[in-house]
């Protein structure tokens, strides 16, 4: 009976190892997807800038204004150190 319990313990360890390996693979896959999405976004922005520079300038100006507005109107509680 002791051997049977040892086999079950080894099987449990094997299942845990497989779970850890799949988690690592999942994290790497999500990282690769994030990098590919970022590169696609950058390529799209470059293409817009090459095809229609005034549109790219307008979008960049709107984003800069929004960033400046959020920086100026942000509440001090967000900056408070915990």
C-alpha positions as CSV (number, residue, x, y, z in Angstrom):
1,X,0.0,0.0,0.0
2,X,2.9,2.3,0.7
3,X,4.1,1.9,-2.9
4,X,0.7,2.9,-4.2
5,X,0.8,6.1,-2.2
6,X,4.3,6.8,-3.5
7,X,3.2,6.4,-7.1
8,X,0.3,8.8,-6.5
9,X,2.7,11.3,-5.0
10,X,5.0,11.0,-8.1
11,X,2.0,11.4,-10.4
12,X,0.9,14.5,-8.5
13,X,4.4,15.9,-8.8
14,X,4.3,15.2,-12.6
15,X,1.0,17.0,-13.0
16,X,2.3,20.0,-11.0
17,X,5.4,20.1,-13.2
18,X,3.3,20.1,-16.4
19,X,1.2,22.9,-15.0
20,X,4.2,25.0,-14.3
21,X,5.6,24.4,-17.7
22,X,2.3,25.3,-19.4
23,X,2.2,28.5,-17.4
24,X,5.7,29.5,-18.6
25,X,4.7,28.7,-22.2
26,X,1.5,30.8,-21.8
27,X,3.4,33.8,-20.5
28,X,5.9,33.6,-23.3
29,X,3.1,33.3,-25.9
30,X,1.4,36.4,-24.4
31,X,4.7,38.3,-24.5
32,X,5.2,37.4,-28.1
33,X,1.6,38.5,-29.0
34,X,2.1,41.8,-27.1
35,X,5.4,42.4,-29.0
36,X,3.7,41.6,-32.4
37,X,0.8,43.9,-31.6
38,X,3.2,46.7,-30.6
39,X,5.2,46.3,-33.8
40,X,2.0,46.3,-35.9
41,X,0.9,49.5,-34.3
42,X,4.3,51.1,-34.9
43,X,4.2,50.0,-38.5
44,X,0.7,51.4,-38.9
45,X,1.7,54.7,-37.5
46,X,4.7,54.9,-39.8
47,X,2.6,54.1,-42.8
48,X,0.0,56.8,-41.9
49,X,2.9,59.3,-41.5
50,X,4.2,58.4,-45.0
51,X,0.8,58.3,-46.7
52,X,-0.8,61.3,-45.1
53,X,1.5,63.5,-43.0
54,X,-1.1,66.1,-42.1
55,X,-3.3,63.4,-40.5
56,X,-0.4,62.0,-38.6
57,X,0.5,65.5,-37.3
58,X,-3.1,66.0,-36.3
59,X,-3.3,62.7,-34.4
60,X,0.1,63.5,-32.7
61,X,-1.1,66.9,-31.7
62,X,-4.4,65.6,-30.2
63,X,-2.5,62.9,-28.2
64,X,0.0,65.5,-26.9
65,X,-2.8,67.8,-25.8
66,X,-4.6,65.0,-24.1
67,X,-1.4,63.9,-22.3
68,X,-0.7,67.4,-21.2
69,X,-4.3,67.9,-20.0
70,X,-4.2,64.7,-17.9
71,X,-0.9,65.6,-16.4
72,X,-2.1,69.1,-15.3
73,X,-5.5,68.0,-14.1
74,X,-4.4,64.8,-12.2
75,X,-5.3,64.7,-8.6
76,X,-2.5,64.8,-6.0
77,X,-3.6,61.6,-4.3
78,X,-2.4,59.6,-7.3
79,X,1.2,60.9,-6.7
80,X,1.1,60.4,-3.0
81,X,3.6,57.8,-1.8
82,X,2.1,54.9,0.1
